[in-house]
């Protein structure tokens, strides 16, 4: 299992992304710091999870739909996000 830091502000959004992707995880608190342990993800893959979580947080706060630049350039990911969200327009974060 790999361990990463997660801000408390992003925790619920990271949870949602990991659940949708069926990635096993657990949170631990160490020396006052919130850490997440995930199975089967590299640092790069976890970074993508965090970027998606940031987009979901910003989307909820603003009412606009945000996606990452990488998602906008990946036809499969883009199509899936648009279908799941039910949105027809987006902003790139």
Secondary structure, DSSP 8 states (H G I E B T S, - for coil): -EEEE--TTTHHHHHHHHHHTT--EEEEEETTEEEEEESS--HHHHHHHHHHHHHHHHHHHHSS-EE-HHHHH-HHHHHHHHHHHT-S--EE-
